[in-house]
């Protein structure tokens, strides 16, 4: 007996053809029909049964190379060949199914190679009759597909690892940048977000992740140390600021009752500048101290404002009175009677001096109005003095007399020159006479002013 006991011969079923996936060599068609074998054995294109019932399959090495695949002792040798051909068809169907499973990406590469190995073992140690070379070619095609898929997945994993490395390294670089930040609240929030993003980020190589995590942890630790140091320093500075501001509050409260408006206002301005220079205290201390400081300021400046408001009202009244006096003074113009104008202006000036201050902004304009009347009166007085000054009158009269005598003398000299026929001397005398007559007209006009 052989290892395989064949079933009784029967009709040979045709295997259902299954299309091969792309990239896989198609399997050959079914073996050609069987013809009657001679007595004592049977032969087909891919195999034969010899006289003693041994079944052989031809190998790809040549038509004379064959391998025993079993025995057939149950009947017609041709049926034995068909029996082993059906086993070949069943093996081909298994390869078809594997091709479909690979095409649907339903297997891992290792699982696929394991199945391919089992099928290749059945082809390499056949128990069937058929085109074994075609099956080997198909299995080689499946191996190529698995290798390509494995390479693609390896490339995808490498790309994913590289992307994971880049993503995690970007978080680390950002953390190292934030380590020197002074935006404590925003940077602290971002550090917490970075740690959360790190937790859910795709993984890279373990050793590389550990190295990156050390850098990230160091950056976060550096930032936290700096932040704690800054807050500790700020607490110290705020405590010192609170001490300084307590002293300023006491000074302000001591100045609050003062009525010395000018110097005390300057002192409060100095206190305010020192308050700003001191820097902030803690929120609670700052609120309490500022409330006291502002209350002292409000007390002083409120009292000063009340006094200034009263003073402003009084100055407005003074302004109204001076405006009335300015109106009265302007009615003196134009001056026709110098003595009356002088008496009227003196009365206005006396009343003006008895009125207090006016608002600073209005002072130049109101005083200018009175000054214009005063200047007009002085000009009129100067003109009158010029007219009544005896010394000036005498000088003007003497000038007129001198010029008159000079002209008379020149006229005589001209007559002598004309009589003597000295035309050049006569012309010079005419020019001198004309000039002195102009001077005489001016002198007579000046003398006339003293006569008015």
C-alpha positions as CSV (number, residue, x, y, z in Angstrom):
1,X,0.0,0.0,0.0
2,X,1.1,3.5,-0.6
3,X,0.8,6.6,1.7
4,X,-2.3,7.7,-0.2
5,X,-5.2,5.4,-0.9
6,X,-7.2,6.8,-3.9
7,X,-10.9,6.9,-3.9
8,X,-12.8,4.9,-6.4
9,X,-12.7,6.4,-9.8
10,X,-15.5,8.8,-10.8
11,X,-16.2,11.8,-13.0
12,X,-13.5,14.5,-12.9
13,X,-14.9,17.9,-11.7
14,X,-13.7,21.0,-13.5
15,X,-12.2,23.6,-11.0
16,X,-13.9,26.9,-11.0
17,X,-11.5,29.5,-12.6
18,X,-10.6,32.4,-10.3
19,X,-8.9,35.5,-11.7
20,X,-5.4,36.3,-10.4
21,X,-4.6,39.6,-8.8
22,X,-2.6,42.2,-10.7
23,X,1.1,41.4,-10.8
24,X,0.7,37.6,-10.5
25,X,1.2,35.2,-13.4
26,X,-2.0,33.5,-14.4
27,X,-2.2,29.8,-13.8
28,X,-2.4,27.5,-16.8
29,X,-5.6,26.0,-18.1
30,X,-6.7,22.6,-17.2
31,X,-4.8,19.7,-18.7
32,X,-5.9,18.5,-22.1
33,X,-8.4,15.6,-22.3
34,X,-7.3,12.1,-21.5
35,X,-7.0,9.6,-24.2
36,X,-7.3,5.8,-23.6
37,X,-4.1,4.5,-22.2
38,X,-2.5,1.3,-23.4
39,X,-2.9,-1.8,-21.4
40,X,-0.7,-1.8,-18.5
41,X,-0.4,2.0,-18.0
42,X,-1.7,5.6,-18.9
43,X,0.1,8.8,-20.0
44,X,-1.1,12.5,-20.0
45,X,0.9,15.7,-20.9
46,X,1.8,16.4,-17.2
47,X,2.0,12.9,-15.8
48,X,1.6,9.1,-16.2
49,X,0.8,5.8,-14.5
50,X,3.2,3.0,-15.2
51,X,2.5,-0.7,-15.4
52,X,2.9,-1.3,-11.7
53,X,0.6,1.7,-10.7
54,X,3.2,4.3,-9.9
55,X,2.0,7.8,-10.7
56,X,4.6,10.3,-12.0
57,X,4.5,14.1,-12.7
58,X,6.7,15.7,-15.2
59,X,9.0,18.5,-13.8
60,X,10.1,21.7,-15.4
61,X,13.6,20.3,-16.0
62,X,12.6,18.5,-19.2
63,X,10.2,16.0,-20.7
64,X,12.2,13.1,-19.4
65,X,12.4,14.4,-15.8
66,X,9.6,13.2,-13.6
67,X,8.9,12.7,-9.9
68,X,6.7,10.0,-8.4
69,X,3.7,11.5,-6.6
70,X,1.8,8.4,-5.6
71,X,0.3,5.1,-6.7
72,X,-2.9,4.0,-8.4
73,X,-4.0,0.4,-7.9
74,X,-7.8,0.8,-7.8
75,X,-8.7,0.7,-11.5
76,X,-8.1,2.2,-14.9
77,X,-4.7,4.0,-15.0
78,X,-6.3,6.9,-16.8
79,X,-8.6,7.5,-13.9
80,X,-5.5,7.6,-11.7
81,X,-4.0,10.4,-13.7
82,X,-7.3,12.3,-13.5
83,X,-7.4,11.8,-9.8
84,X,-4.0,13.4,-9.3
85,X,-4.9,16.1,-11.8
86,X,-7.9,17.0,-9.5
87,X,-5.5,17.3,-6.6
88,X,-3.5,19.7,-8.7
89,X,-6.6,21.7,-9.4
90,X,-7.4,21.8,-5.7
91,X,-3.9,23.1,-5.0
92,X,-4.4,25.7,-7.7
93,X,-7.6,26.8,-6.0
94,X,-5.8,27.2,-2.7
95,X,-3.3,29.5,-4.5
96,X,-6.2,31.4,-6.0
97,X,-7.8,32.0,-2.6
98,X,-4.4,33.2,-1.2
99,X,-4.1,35.6,-4.2
100,X,-7.5,37.1,-3.3
101,X,-6.7,37.4,0.3
102,X,-3.5,39.2,-0.5
103,X,-5.4,41.5,-2.9
104,X,-7.8,42.4,-0.2
105,X,-4.9,43.2,2.3
106,X,-6.4,40.9,4.8
107,X,-3.2,39.2,5.8
108,X,0.0,40.3,7.4
109,X,3.2,39.8,5.5
110,X,4.4,37.1,8.0
111,X,1.0,35.2,7.8
112,X,1.1,35.4,4.0
113,X,4.7,34.1,3.8
114,X,3.8,31.2,6.1
115,X,0.9,30.2,3.8
116,X,3.0,30.7,0.7
117,X,5.6,28.4,2.4
118,X,3.1,25.7,3.0
119,X,1.8,25.8,-0.6
120,X,5.4,25.9,-2.0
121,X,6.2,22.8,0.1
122,X,3.2,21.1,-1.6
123,X,4.5,22.1,-5.0
124,X,8.1,21.1,-4.2
125,X,7.0,17.7,-2.8
126,X,4.0,17.2,-5.1
127,X,1.2,14.7,-4.7
128,X,-0.6,15.9,-7.8
129,X,-0.2,16.0,-11.6
130,X,-0.1,19.3,-13.4
131,X,2.0,22.3,-14.5
132,X,4.1,22.6,-11.3
133,X,6.3,25.3,-13.0
134,X,3.2,27.5,-13.4
135,X,2.3,27.1,-9.7
136,X,5.8,27.9,-8.7
137,X,5.7,31.1,-10.9
138,X,2.5,32.1,-9.3
139,X,3.9,31.6,-5.8
140,X,7.0,33.6,-6.8
141,X,4.7,36.3,-7.9
142,X,2.9,36.2,-4.5
143,X,6.3,36.4,-2.8
144,X,7.1,39.5,-4.9
145,X,3.8,41.0,-3.9
146,X,4.4,40.3,-0.2
147,X,7.9,41.7,-0.4
148,X,6.6,44.8,-2.1
149,X,3.8,45.2,0.5
150,X,6.3,44.6,3.2
151,X,8.7,47.2,1.7
152,X,5.8,49.7,1.4
153,X,4.7,49.1,5.0
154,X,8.3,49.4,6.1
155,X,8.5,52.7,4.3
156,X,5.2,53.8,5.8
157,X,6.5,52.9,9.3
158,X,9.8,54.7,8.6
159,X,7.8,57.8,7.4
160,X,5.6,57.6,10.5
161,X,8.6,57.3,12.8
162,X,10.2,60.3,11.1
163,X,7.0,62.3,11.4
164,X,6.7,61.3,15.0
165,X,10.3,62.3,15.6
166,X,9.8,65.6,13.9
167,X,6.5,66.3,15.8
168,X,8.1,65.5,19.2
169,X,11.3,67.4,18.4
170,X,9.2,70.4,17.4
171,X,7.6,70.3,20.9
172,X,11.0,70.1,22.5
173,X,12.4,73.0,20.5
174,X,9.3,75.1,21.4
175,X,9.8,74.1,25.1
176,X,13.5,75.1,25.0
177,X,12.5,78.5,23.5
178,X,9.9,79.0,26.2
179,X,12.4,78.2,28.9
180,X,13.8,81.8,28.7
181,X,10.4,83.4,28.5
182,X,9.2,86.0,31.0
183,X,5.5,85.7,30.1
184,X,4.9,83.5,33.1
185,X,1.1,82.9,32.7
186,X,1.0,82.3,29.0
187,X,4.2,80.3,28.9
188,X,3.2,78.1,31.9
189,X,-0.1,77.3,30.1
190,X,1.7,76.5,27.0
191,X,4.1,74.1,28.8
192,X,1.1,72.2,30.2
193,X,-0.3,72.0,26.7
194,X,3.0,70.7,25.3
195,X,3.1,67.9,27.9
196,X,-0.4,66.9,26.9
197,X,0.5,67.0,23.2
198,X,3.6,64.9,24.0
199,X,1.4,62.3,25.8
200,X,-0.9,61.7,22.8
201,X,1.7,62.2,20.0
202,X,2.7,59.2,17.8
203,X,5.7,57.3,19.2
204,X,9.2,57.3,17.7
205,X,12.1,55.1,18.8
206,X,12.1,54.6,22.5
207,X,15.7,55.7,23.0
208,X,15.2,58.8,20.9
209,X,11.9,59.6,22.8
210,X,13.8,59.3,26.1
211,X,16.5,61.7,24.9
212,X,13.9,64.2,23.7
213,X,11.9,63.9,27.0
214,X,15.0,64.7,29.0
215,X,15.4,67.9,27.0
216,X,11.8,68.8,27.4
217,X,11.8,68.1,31.1
218,X,15.0,70.2,31.5
219,X,13.4,73.1,29.6
220,X,10.3,72.9,31.8
221,X,12.4,72.7,35.0
222,X,14.4,75.7,33.9
223,X,11.3,77.8,33.2
224,X,9.7,76.8,36.6
225,X,12.9,77.7,38.5
226,X,13.1,81.0,36.8
227,X,9.4,81.7,37.4
228,X,9.7,80.7,41.1
229,X,12.7,82.9,41.5
230,X,11.0,85.8,39.8
231,X,7.9,85.6,42.0
232,X,10.1,85.3,45.1
233,X,12.0,88.4,44.0
234,X,8.7,90.2,43.2
235,X,7.4,89.4,46.7
236,X,10.5,90.9,48.2
237,X,10.2,94.0,46.1
238,X,6.5,94.4,46.9
239,X,7.2,94.1,50.6
240,X,9.8,96.8,50.3
241,X,7.4,98.9,48.2
242,X,4.7,98.5,50.9
243,X,7.2,99.8,53.5
244,X,8.0,102.8,51.4
245,X,4.4,103.6,50.7
246,X,3.4,103.4,54.3
247,X,5.9,106.2,55.0
248,X,4.5,108.2,52.1
249,X,0.9,107.7,53.4
250,X,1.9,109.1,56.8
251,X,3.6,112.1,55.1
252,X,0.5,112.7,53.0
253,X,-1.8,112.5,56.0
254,X,0.3,115.0,57.8
255,X,0.1,117.5,54.9
256,X,-3.7,117.1,54.4
257,X,-4.7,119.9,56.9
258,X,-2.2,122.4,55.4
259,X,-3.5,125.8,54.1
260,X,-0.2,126.7,52.5
261,X,-1.5,126.0,49.1
262,X,1.5,126.5,46.9
263,X,4.3,124.7,48.8
264,X,1.9,121.9,49.9
265,X,0.7,121.3,46.3
266,X,4.4,120.9,45.3
267,X,5.0,118.5,48.3
268,X,2.0,116.4,47.2
269,X,3.4,116.3,43.6
270,X,6.7,115.1,45.0
271,X,5.0,112.4,47.1
272,X,3.1,111.2,44.0
273,X,6.3,110.8,42.1
274,X,7.9,108.9,44.9
275,X,4.8,106.7,45.1
276,X,5.3,105.8,41.4
277,X,9.0,105.2,41.8
278,X,8.4,102.8,44.7
279,X,6.8,100.3,42.5
280,X,3.7,98.1,43.2
281,X,3.1,96.5,46.6
282,X,0.9,93.4,46.9
283,X,-2.7,93.8,45.7
284,X,-4.2,94.0,49.2
285,X,-1.6,96.3,50.6
286,X,-1.6,98.5,47.5
287,X,-5.4,98.9,47.7
288,X,-5.3,99.8,51.4
289,X,-2.4,102.2,51.2
290,X,-3.6,103.9,48.0
291,X,-7.0,104.5,49.6
292,X,-5.4,106.3,52.5
293,X,-3.0,108.2,50.3
294,X,-5.8,109.4,48.0
295,X,-8.0,110.4,50.9
296,X,-5.2,112.6,52.2
297,X,-4.8,114.1,48.7
298,X,-8.5,114.7,48.3
299,X,-8.7,116.4,51.7
300,X,-6.0,118.9,50.9
301,X,-7.0,119.5,47.2
302,X,-10.7,119.6,48.1
303,X,-10.0,122.4,50.6
304,X,-7.8,124.2,48.1
305,X,-10.4,123.9,45.4
306,X,-13.0,125.4,47.7
307,X,-10.8,128.4,48.4
308,X,-9.8,128.7,44.8
309,X,-13.4,128.5,43.7
310,X,-14.3,131.4,46.1
311,X,-11.3,133.3,44.9
312,X,-12.3,132.7,41.3
313,X,-15.7,134.0,42.0
314,X,-14.2,137.1,43.6
315,X,-11.8,137.6,40.7
316,X,-14.7,137.4,38.2
317,X,-16.4,140.2,40.1
318,X,-13.2,142.2,40.1
319,X,-12.9,141.6,36.3
320,X,-16.4,143.0,35.8
321,X,-15.6,146.1,37.8
322,X,-12.3,146.7,35.9
323,X,-14.2,146.2,32.6
324,X,-16.5,149.0,33.7
325,X,-13.6,151.3,34.6
326,X,-11.9,150.5,31.2
327,X,-15.1,151.5,29.4
328,X,-15.2,154.7,31.4
329,X,-11.5,155.4,30.6
330,X,-12.0,154.8,26.9
331,X,-14.7,157.5,26.8
332,X,-12.0,160.1,27.6
333,X,-10.6,159.6,24.1
334,X,-10.1,161.6,22.0
335,X,-8.6,164.1,24.4
336,X,-9.8,167.7,23.9
337,X,-9.3,169.1,27.4
338,X,-6.1,167.9,28.8
339,X,-6.7,169.0,32.4
340,X,-10.2,167.4,32.6
341,X,-8.9,164.2,31.0
342,X,-6.0,164.0,33.5
343,X,-8.4,164.4,36.4
344,X,-10.8,161.8,35.0
345,X,-8.0,159.2,34.5
346,X,-6.6,159.8,37.9
347,X,-10.0,159.0,39.5
348,X,-10.2,155.8,37.4
349,X,-6.7,154.8,38.4
350,X,-7.5,155.3,42.1
351,X,-10.6,153.1,41.9
352,X,-8.7,150.5,39.7
353,X,-6.0,150.1,42.3
354,X,-8.6,149.4,45.0
355,X,-10.0,146.4,43.1
356,X,-8.4,143.1,43.8
357,X,-6.9,140.5,41.3
358,X,-8.7,139.3,38.2
359,X,-8.3,135.8,36.6
360,X,-4.8,135.4,35.2
361,X,-6.0,134.7,31.7
362,X,-8.0,137.9,31.6
363,X,-5.4,140.2,33.2
364,X,-3.3,141.1,30.1
365,X,-6.3,142.2,28.0
366,X,-8.0,144.3,30.7
367,X,-4.8,146.1,31.7
368,X,-4.0,146.7,28.0
369,X,-7.2,148.7,27.7
370,X,-6.3,151.1,30.5
371,X,-2.7,151.4,29.4
372,X,-3.8,152.6,26.0
373,X,-5.8,155.5,27.5
374,X,-2.8,156.3,29.8
375,X,-0.4,156.3,26.8
376,X,-2.8,158.7,24.9
377,X,-2.9,161.1,27.8
378,X,0.9,161.1,28.1
379,X,1.2,161.8,24.4
380,X,-1.2,164.7,24.7
381,X,0.7,166.0,27.7
382,X,4.1,165.8,25.8
383,X,2.6,167.7,22.9
384,X,1.3,170.5,25.1
385,X,4.7,170.7,26.8
386,X,6.4,171.1,23.5
387,X,4.1,173.9,22.7
388,X,4.6,175.8,25.9
389,X,8.3,175.2,26.5
390,X,9.9,178.8,26.6
391,X,13.4,177.5,25.8
392,X,12.3,175.6,22.8
393,X,10.2,178.6,21.7
394,X,13.2,180.9,22.0
395,X,15.4,178.4,20.0
396,X,12.8,178.2,17.3
397,X,12.4,182.0,17.1
398,X,16.2,182.5,16.9
399,X,16.4,180.0,14.1
400,X,13.8,181.9,12.1
401,X,15.7,185.1,12.7
402,X,19.0,183.6,11.7
403,X,17.6,182.1,8.5
404,X,15.9,185.4,7.6
405,X,19.1,187.4,8.0
406,X,21.1,184.8,6.1
407,X,18.6,184.9,3.2
408,X,18.8,188.7,3.1
409,X,22.6,188.6,3.1
410,X,22.6,186.1,0.2
411,X,20.2,188.2,-1.8
412,X,22.5,191.2,-1.6
413,X,25.5,189.1,-2.6
414,X,23.5,187.9,-5.6
415,X,22.7,191.4,-6.7
416,X,26.4,192.3,-6.5
417,X,27.3,189.3,-8.6
418,X,24.7,190.0,-11.2
419,X,25.9,193.7,-11.4
420,X,29.5,192.5,-11.7
421,X,28.6,190.0,-14.4
422,X,29.6,187.0,-12.3
423,X,27.0,184.6,-13.3
424,X,28.6,181.6,-11.5
425,X,28.5,183.4,-8.2
426,X,25.0,184.5,-8.8
427,X,23.9,180.9,-9.5
428,X,25.6,179.7,-6.3
429,X,23.8,182.4,-4.3
430,X,20.5,181.4,-5.8
431,X,21.0,177.8,-4.7
432,X,21.9,178.8,-1.2
433,X,18.9,181.1,-1.0
434,X,16.6,178.3,-2.1
435,X,17.9,175.9,0.5
436,X,17.7,178.4,3.3
437,X,14.1,179.3,2.4
438,X,13.2,175.6,2.8
439,X,14.8,175.6,6.2
440,X,13.1,178.8,7.1
441,X,9.7,177.3,6.2
442,X,10.3,174.4,8.6
443,X,11.5,176.7,11.4
444,X,8.5,179.0,11.0
445,X,6.2,175.9,11.2
446,X,7.9,174.8,14.4
447,X,7.6,178.3,15.8
448,X,4.0,178.3,14.9
449,X,3.3,175.3,17.0
450,X,4.4,177.2,20.1
451,X,1.9,179.9,19.2
452,X,-1.1,177.6,19.2
